Amino acid sequence: MTDVACPGGDLYHRYFERTGDAFLIIEGDRFVDCNDATVRMLRYSTRDALLQVHPADLSPEFQPDGRPSREKADEMMAVAREHGSHRFEWDHQRADGEVFPVEVLLTAVPREDSVMLHVVWRDLTERRRLESDLRQAQKMEALGRLSSGIAHDFNNLLVAINGHAELLVSDLSDRPEEQSCAEEILRAGNRAADLVGQLLAFSRKQVLRPRTLDLGDIVADMAGMMRRLLGEGVATDVEVVDRPLWVTVDPGQVSQVVLNLAANARDAMGGRGRFRLHAGCADVDAATPGLRDPLPPGTYAALTATDDGQGIDTVDLPRIFEPFFTTKAAGRGTGLGLATAYGIVRQSGGSIGVISTPGAGTCFTIYLPLAAAPEPEVVEELAVPVPSMQPASILLVEDEAATGRLVRVMLERAGFTVHVVPGGEQALAVLAAPGARFDLLLTDIVMPGIDGLELVRRVRESDTGLPVLLTSGYPADFLAQQGGVPADFDLIQKPFSSHDLVRRVREALARG
């Protein structure tokens, strides 16, 4: 360090050399000294090599506001000389051409015949990345709250739309033209239900039904379905390691992730190319390339989907998991496929890695935590024959009158006897009446007065054996705010079909 740059003696010299910020000295229009941190920041080979460069050549031609760097730099230095110091943000350029943001502090130090400028640069690259991540997280959370807020109302409406459409399809078997109209209503309602489900999946607020199973089995079982989805123009390779890949997931949701990745690859390849799906294990650490969200270091089940399609532009890559973001032409997609996959994987405790080269294809890798192998199921032989079941009697508690009427019709058509009440207080009164006997309590969760969870708690104080099936149009996060659904409670999420409702009712009765 030169003597002129060291007015504070040896202590200042040590600080100048050891600080992590870039320190430079400007006299006139030239750098006369800098510290090693400057050399590292700008990626020059030596300090002497850096000091030979004119200050104007350490910036791109223009700053982010569009002004020429040389013109604006002269202005910033003039402000510092006039006021003693000046702090501002600036774009600099490393020796390899990379442009990066810095915070600049210029301090004017008067001398006998001139003014020396002391310069401090602080690299803002990491701060800008964190700010961008925070804005992205806030945007995702806002979208998540929006999807959560609309889910309840939409799901209740869809119960009525889809349920009545189902009944019409069944009742109009002798009138095919009218039946076809009802089928169209049902298909549209199911698509709407799928969209709500995808929004909840993205925001990680749908109710999952996880089980411990072999990821390889899921992939192998889906091979035929994927080939049909991808079409004959796409060569499909499916590879599964020769060992169990135990993961705790909702099998239906994981299947949805695989299909979404396959559909995305098909569109990227224009229906022609090669798609490879590999299920195995992979080690994850801080250096794992393309990882969307960090995971604890370790070994994970890894599902890798690779295509040789058009790839993803660098500018679009940070946004591909945003809901409704799509690079496809209008009408070619909702922009929810990758967002849904992302939400399901994150809710399952995993993460997604993505590497893409424009024009050369994309590789998605799903990382899921490995689980212990499940205990083998023991099938116990019944000592006595099971007697034939009498028609079950169901107490239905539903505050939405239209939904209550519809569910009653659905269950009565399946042979059940149904008694409907609009709330928890009425349900308790019915259950306390002399001679009351019900085989199942089917209740909505969120209701005025006594809600479904409180109702079940009170009922179980006097009748611990009554089977219970809960239902709700609210997503999982809202239910968690209400105290959550106990692990021993069974829940069917709205909207549900008549078939699903009857099946879940029969399962609940069988367990009871």
N, C-alpha and C positions, 0 to 999 in steps of 0.2 A: 504493500500500500504506500502511496506517495506521502511525503510529509504534509503537503498542502491539504490532503484529504483527511488528515488526522489531527484536527485542532485540539482534541481532548486527550491526546497522549496515548499511553499504552492501554489504558482501560477501554477507551473508545475503539482502539484498534482491535482488541479482542472481541468486543461486541459487534463491530463491523464485519468481522470474519465469521463469527459463529452463529449469527442470527439466521433463521430459516427464510426470512424475507430477502428479496433482492435489493441490495444497496448499490447505488451508482453515484458518481460525481460528474457534473457537467460544468465545463467552463467554455464560455462562448457557445459554439454549436457542436462541441465534441465531447465525448466521454473521455475522462482522464483516468478513471479508476472504477472498479466494481469488485464485489466479493464473489466467492465461489458459488454462493447460492444463485447469483445471477447467471453464471455460466451453466449451472445445472438446469435452471428454469428455461433458458433459451436454447439448451442442447448444443452449445458450441464445444469444440474440442479443448480449447484453452482460453485462459483469460486474455492473453495477448491477441488471439484471433478475434475475440469479441470486441476488444477496444479499437480494432482497426475499422469496424463497421460504423458508418454514419448513423446517428440516432434515428433519422428518418427511415432508414432501411430496416429497422426493427419493428415496423408497423405495416399492416396491409395498406394498400393504396387509399382505401376509404374506411372511415369509421362507421359504426352501425347507423348513425343518423344521416349518412350519405355525404358527409363533408370530407374533403381530402385530408388525410392524416397530417401531412406537413403543415398545411394552413392552420388546422385546429391545434396542433402541438405548439406552434408559435404563439397562439392566443393563450393557451394554458400556462406557458412559461411567463408570458407578460403579466398575467394575473398574479402568479406567484411572486414575481419581482415587485409588483405594486403593493400587494397586501402582506407580504412576508411568507405566506404559505398558501397552498391550494390543494384540495383533495378532490379527486374525481375518478370515474371509471373509464377504462381504455381497452381497446383491443390491440394486443401485440402479436408478433409472429415469431415462431421459433425457427431455428436454423433449417429444420426439415420442412418448413412451409406451413406447419399447423398454426392456425390463428386461435388465440385463447384470451379470455378476459382477465384483466388485473384491476386492482384498486391502486391508484397512484397518489402518493403524497409528495408534492414538490415543496421544498423549503429553501428560501433565498437566504444565503449567508453573505453579507456584505464584506468586501475586502477593500484594501486601500484604493485600488484603481479599477475594480470590477465587482461583479456579483457572481458568486458560485452557487450553483443549484445542487442541493442534496436531494436525491431521488430514492424513494422507497416503493417497490412494487410488491403487492401481495396477490398471489395467484388465486383467482376466484372460480376456477374450474369446478372444484368439488362443491363449493357453496352453491353455484348455479345448478349443478346436478341435483343437490339435495332440495333446492327450492322447486325445481321442476318436478321432482318426485312428490314433494308435498302438495303442489298444485294438482298433480295427477291423482293423488290419494284423496284429496278433498273433493275433486270432481267425481271420482268413483263412489265416494261415500254419499254424495248428494244424489247421484243416480240410484244408489242402493236404497236410500230413504224414500225416494220417489216410488220406486218399484214396490217397496214394502207397503207404502201407504195406499197404493191403488189396488194391491192384490186382494184385500178382503172384499171390497165392493165388487170388483170384477168377478171374483170366484163365486160369490153368492149369485150374481146375475147369470153366470155360466151354468151353475147348477140348474137353475130354472130353464134356461134356453136349451141346454143339451138334454136335460131330463125329459122335458116335454117333447122334444124332437124324437127321442128314443121311443117314447110311448106312441107317438104318431106313426113312426115307421112300423111298429108292431101292429097297430090297429088298422093300418091302411093296406094290409097285404092283398086285399081284393080290389084295390084301386091304385094300380101301379103309377099312374101319372101323378096323383097327389102324394103317393109314397116317395116318389123321386124328389119332389119338392122338399119333403121332410128330411130326406137323406142329405140334401144339399145344406139345409139349415144345420144339421148335425155335424157335417164335415166342417162347415165354417166355424161352428162353436168349438170343435176340437182344435182347430188351428189357433183360435183365440186363446184357448186354454194352454196350448203349447207355448205361445208367445209369453203369457204371464209366467209360466213355469221357467222359461229361459231367462226372463228378467230376474226371477228369484234365484236361479242358479248362478247367474253372473254376480249378484250381490251376496251370494253365499247365505241365503236366508230361506232356502227351501228345506223341507223336512226330509232327511235321508233315513234309509233303513239299512244301516251297514251290517255286513256279515263278513266273517273271515273266510276267504276263498282263494283259489289259485288264479292269479291274473292270467297265466298261460292258458288255462281252460277257457276263460272268457274270450280271449283273443282267438283261440282255435275254433270255438263254437261260432264265432262271427265271421269266419273267413268267407263262407259262401255268401252271406248277406253283403259283405263289403264288395265282393266281386260283382254282384248284381248292381250295387249302387254305382260302382266306378264305370261299369259298362265294358263292352268287348274291346274297345279301343285302348284300354289301359291294361298293361301287363302287371299283375298283382302278385307279389311275393310275401308270404307270411311265414315268419320264423319264430319259433319258441324254444327257449333253452330246455335241455333235458333235466329239469329239476323243478320242484314246486316253487312258485313265487307267491307266498302267502301275503295277502294284503287285506286290510279291513276296510271295505268299501260297500257302497250301495251298487249291486251288480247292474241294475238298470241304468243308473247314472253313468257308470264307467262305460257301458255299451254306448250311451249317447255321446260321450267324449270321442270314442273311436270312430263312430259314424260321422261326427262333425269334422274330424280331421280328414277322413277319407273324402267327404264331400268337398271340403276346401281344396284338397289336392286335385280332385277331378276338375274343379273349375279353373284352378291355376294352370292345368295342363291342357285345357280346352278339349277334354275328353280323349286325349291321346298321349301316351307316355308310359312311364313305369312308376309304380307305387310300391314301396317296401315298408312292411310293418314288422318290427322285431321286438320281442318281449324277452327281457333278461335282467341282469343286475348291473349297476353302475355305481362307482364311488363319486360322491359329491363333496366338494369343498369350496372355498372362496374363489378358486380359480376356474371353476366349472364354466365353460363358455355359454353365453346367451341365457343364463338363468334369470328368469323374470323376478323371482322373489327368493331371498336367501334361505337356505335350509341348514340345520345343524350338520356338521361334517359326518360322513358315514356312508354305509352302503344302502342303496335303495333299489326297489323294483323299478325298472326303467322300460317304458314303452316308447319306442322311437318310430316315427312316421316320416318317411322321406319321399319326396317327389322330384321329378326333373322338369317342373313347370317354369313359369316365367319369373319366379322369385318375387321378393318384396323389396320395394325401394327403401333405401336407408331412411329417408324422411318419414316414411309411413310406419316403419318397424315399431317405434315406441307406442303407436296407437292401435295396433291390430287387435288388442284384447278389449278395447272400448266397445260398449254396446252401441249398435247402429253405425259404427264406422265400417265402411266398406269401400274397396276400390273397384267393385264390380259395377257394371252398367245398371242404370235404373231398372228396377223390376227383376233383377237377377239375384237378389238376396236381401235379407233383413239386416245383416250386420250383427247378428246375435250368435252365430255358430261358434266362433272362437271365444267370444265373451262367456258363453255358456260353459264351454270346456274349461276355461280358466276358473270360473266360479266353482264348478264341481271339484276340480283338482285341489283348489285351495281349501275348500270346506272338508276335503278328505285328508288334509294334513300334508299335501304335497306341493309341488311347484312345476312350472313348465319352463323348458329351455327352448330357445328358437335361434337357429342360424340360417341366414338366407343370403343368397347371392343373386342379384338381378340378372335374369337371363339364364341362370344355371340351376334354379330349384331351391327348395326349402326343406329344412329338417326340424321337426318338432319332437321334443323328448319330454314325456310325462314321467316325473319322479314321484313315487309313492312310498311311504314308510313300510318297511317289511314288518310282518307280524309273526307271532309264534304260531306254529301249526295248531289247528283246532283239535279239540278232543274228539275222538271218533264217536259218532252217534250210537247210542245203545237202543235198540228196538226191543221193548218189553212185550212179551206175549200176554194177551189178556186172559185172565183165569176163567172168566165167564163170558158168554156171548153178550154183545151190547144190545139192549132192548131197543126196539124201534122208537124213534123220537116222536112225540106228539107235536103238533104245530106250536112253535114258540110264541110267547107273548112278549112284546117289546114295548117299553116305555120310551117314547121319543120326546126329547125336550129341545125345542127349537123356537127361538123368538121371532124368526122371519116366517110369517104366516104362509107365504107362497111356497117357501122351501119345505116347511112342515107338511103341507098338503101333498107336495110332489113326492117326498120321501115316503110318506105313508102309502101312496099308490104303488110306488116301486116295491115296497116290502110286502104289501098285501098281495100283489100279483105273484110273488114268490111263495105265498102260502103262509106268511106270518100274520099274527094278530097284532095290531098296532094301536096304542093309545097315545094321543098327542097332547102335550101341554106346552104353554108358551114360555115357561120360566122355571127357575129353581124352586121358588116358594111353592108353586102349584105341584111340582114333582114330589116334593117332600110330603105335601098333604095327601096326594094320591097314594104314595107308598105307605103312609101311616094309617090309611083307611082299613077297617076290619076286613079280613079276607083277601086283601090285595096280594096278588102273586104275579111276578114278572120274571121272565127268564133272561132278560138283557136290558140294561140301561144304555140308551143311545142318546148322547147329549152334546149339544154345541158347547164350546168352551166360553167364548166371550158373550155374556148376556147381561142385561141390566139386573141389579139386585144380586142374588146369589148366582155366581158364575158356575160354569161346569165343573171346574176343579174343586171348588168349595162344596158343591152339591155331592160329588163323589165322596169326598172326605166325610161328610155327614152321614151319607148312606152307609158307608162301610163301618161306621161306629156301631150300627145295629145289624147290618147284614153284610158280613165279610165275604160271602160267597157269591154275591150277585155279579155276574160278568158285566164289564163296562167297555163301551166303544165310544171314544171321543171323536168329535169332528170340528173342523174350524176352517174358515177361509183366510185366517191370518197366517202370515209366514212365521218361520221358526223364531226369528229374532224378537218379534212382538210377544210371542208366547213366553219366551225366556224372560222378558221384562215383567210378565205377570206371575213369575215364579217358576216357569217351566212346566213341562209335562213330565210327571214322575216316570221312572223307567218301567214300572210295572203297569202303566196305563197304555192302552192301545189307541192309536190315532189314525183316522183316515182324513186326508187333506181334501178340501174342496178345490175345484169341482171334481166330482166323481161320477162315473157312469152307473147305471142300474146294475150292470153285471159286477162291477167292482164292489159296490155297496153290499149286494147280496152275498158275495164271496167273503167279504170281511166280516159281515154279521155271522155267517156260518162258522168262520174260524173262531170268532170270539165265543160263540156258544159252545163249540167243541172244547176250547180250552177251559171253559167254566165248568 
